[in-house]
Amino acid sequence: DGLLFFYFSSTDLQSHMFWWDTDSPAPTRTADAARYYFSHIQNLYIQLDGVVGDIVKRYGKEAWIVVMSDHGFARFARQFNLNAWLRENGYLYPRNATSLFKDVDWAGTRAYGLGINSLYLNLRGREIYGSVRDGQEKEILIRDLIEKLQNVKDSDGMPVIRTVHRADKVYSGAAAPLAPDLVVGYYRPYRASWSTCLGGMEEGILSDNDSAWCADHCADVQEVPGILFSNRPIASESPALIDLAPSVLTGFGLPVPSSMEGKNIF
């Protein structure tokens, strides 16, 4: 008669610690230990598959069943220090700065990183010590940052950043101004460095991840796609997260608010 939503957290929480889909050593484990613990994730999926099978067996003929994840996973082997890169490339000042909260000269700073994937412009009229004018100066800076970041290479020549998304192109609605100006989407197995998340900056731009937190999903959306399956045929070839709410509402014969961008995928 209604909707039951249940969230299994184990696949996320344990994958952060145990996911390591390669034969090389993990940050805090030997290759053999990493392989052993990754097998635990595989066994966890087998258990959850059994849960799904039980639900389908008991209720599949009378209930609409949807199983989904909001993201996939990737090992986190290398960390990118965004603020150090901004500092070394002249966007963040001075050249010996160590933290956004200690010794940054905001009058000479045009961009900064805070959070895992967020890059902000130091805009006049928005930031308290803004230095970048809105309009042409802002547009030139955005294009310059996107081009240079998407060309960053590791020491072995591997590309680090797959896509830098412009917030004004991918977000809309009343809360859009609260988003970062750019969202940095990393390739596997890269992610923002631990110091970047809290406004810090290290000496080097790229380094090994040395944390037991050896896997993540804070990469580009195309690198860690989620899954969706159902006991009803899915008509859409490319379903997205924003489609789930309109699909559920339609399934219950309820109107879909005009504010929702998604579509019914069933």
N, C-alpha and C positions, 0 to 999 in steps of 0.2 A: 504493500500500500504506500510505500514511501522510499526514501533514499538512505542507504547505509554506506558511509564512507569509512574505510579503515586504512590506516597508514602503517606500513611495515618499515621501521627505521633501521633495522639491522643491516640491510644491504648497503645503506649509505654509511652509517657510522663505522662499521667494520671494514668496509672497502677503503676508507681513508687510511686505515692502519695496515691493512694486509694486501691490498691490490698491488701486484707487481708482475706484469705480464711480459717478462723478459728473463733471460738466463743470467743477466749481470747481477752483481750484488746490489741490494737495496741500501739506502742511506745508513741504516743501523743494523743490517743483517747480512750474513753471507748469502751467496747465491742459493745454496741448499736450503737455508732457513727461509729465505724469501719465497722459494718455490713451495715449501711446505705450508707456509701460512697463506699463500695465494690459493692453495687447494682448499683451504677452509672456506674461502669465498665461493668456490665452485660448489662445495657441499651445501652451503647455505642456500644457493639458488635451487639446488635439487630439493631441499626441504620445502622451500616456498612454492616450488612447482607442485609438490604434493598437496599443499594447502589449496592451491588453485584447482587442482584436480578434484579434491574433495568437495569444494564449493560447486563446481560444475556438475558433479555426479548427483549432488543432493538437490540443487536448485536450478540447474541449467535449462530445464524444460519450462520453468515458470517464471524465471527472473532474467532480467537483462544484466549481464556481467561484463564489466570493463576492467581491464588491468593495465596500468600505465606507470611509467616513471617520468619524472620531470627532467631528467638528465641521465647521461651515461657516466663513465669514469675513465680516467687516464692516470698513468703513473706520473708522479711529480718528481723528476730527477734533476731539473735545472731551474734556477731561479733568476729572474730578471729584475734588476734594481732600477726601476723606472726613474726615480728621482736622481740617482747617480747619472743615468743616461741624459736626463734633462740638463743636469749641471754641466756634464762634459760637452754637451752640444750647444751651450750658451743660452738655454731657455730658463735656467734657474741660477741665481746669483747669491753669493760669490762662489768662486771655484773651490773654495775650501769649506763650504757649508757642510754641516753634518746632520741637521734636522730642521724640518719645517717649523718646529716650535722653539728653536733655540737661536739659530744664527743665520737665517735667510734674510737677504736684503730684498724686500718686496718691491721696492722702487725699480730694481733691475731685473725682477723675475716676471716671466711671461706665462709660465705654465708649471703645474706641480701635480704630483700623484698622491692620492690618499685613499685607502681602501684597496681591495684586491685588483679590480679591473678599471678603476676610475682615474681619469685624467681631467683636470680642471684648468681652465684659462684664468689668469689673474685679471679679471675684467674690471674696468672702471665702472663705478656706480653699483657694483654688486659686491665684490670683495672690498674690505675696508681700506686696503692699500693697493687697489687695482691699478695696473699699469697699461693694460691693453684697451684701446678704444674699440667700441662696437662698430660694425660696418666693415669697411674694406680691410682695415688692419686685422680685425678678428678673422675674417675669411682667409686672408693670406696665411695667417699663422696656423689655422686649422689644416689647410691643404698641405702646408710645409710639414707639420707634425705627422700627418697621416702617411705622406710619401716616405719620410725618413724612417719612421717606426716600422713600416711594412717591409723595409729593406734591411733591417737589422739581421746580422748573421752571427752565429756562434763561432767559436774558434775553429770548428771542423767544417765550417761553411753551411751548416744547417740553418734554415730560416727560423726565426723565433716567434714572430707575430704574423698570424694569418690575415686578420682583418682588424682595422681600427674603425669602429662604428661611430658615426656622427649622431649624437642624441637628437638633434633637430630633424634628422631624417628617419629615425627608427621609433621615436616616441611621440605621442600626442596626448592631449587631454590636459586637465587643470594642473596635474602634478608634474607635467613634463619639465617645467623650469627647475625643479628640484634635482633633476638627474645630472650626472657629470656631463661635461661638454663632449667628451670622447670616452668610449668604452673599448678597452684594449682586449682583443681576442687572440689568445695565444695558441700556437701549435702544440700538439703533444711533443715531448713531455715537459713543456715549459709552464711556468706560472709566475706571477708577481712574487718578488722576494718577501720574506717575512718583515724586513725593515720597511719596505715600501708601504705595507698595509698601515703602518702607524706613523708615516711621514718621515721616516729615517732614510739615510743613504749611506751605503758602504763605499769602500775604496773602489772595488771592482764593479763592473756592470753586470757580468754573468758569473755565477758560481754554482757549485753543486748544492742541492738541498741536503742538509745534514740532519733532518728531523725524522723522527719515527712516523710522522704524518707524511706518508710517502706517496699518497695518491690524492687526486682532487678532481673537481669538475669545473673549476674556474678557468676554463680554456674557452676558445671561440665556440659558439653554439654549434657550428658545423663539425667540430672535433668530438663532441660528446653528446650525440643525439640520444634522446630517450626512446622508449618503446611504447607501443600501444597495441593491444589486441582485445577482441571482444567476441562474444558468442552471437553477435549480430554482424552482418556484413558491413564493412567500412567502405563507403563509396568514394571518399576523398583519397587521392594519390599522395597528398602531402599534408596530413593533419598536423596541427600545431596546438600548443598549450591553450592559446586563446580560443580554440574551437570547442574545448571540453564543456565550458559552462553553457554556451548556446545549444550544444548537442543534448545535454542533460535536460535543460528546460524544454526543448522541443520534444524529447522523449516522454515527458510528463504532460505534454499538451499545454504548456505554459508559454506566455508571450516572451519573446527575447527583447530586452531593453535596447533602444536605439543606440545607447552608449557602447554596446558591445561590438567589437570589430570582427569577432570570430563567426564561424558558420557551422551549421549542423553537418557533421561528417558521415552520418548514418543514413 
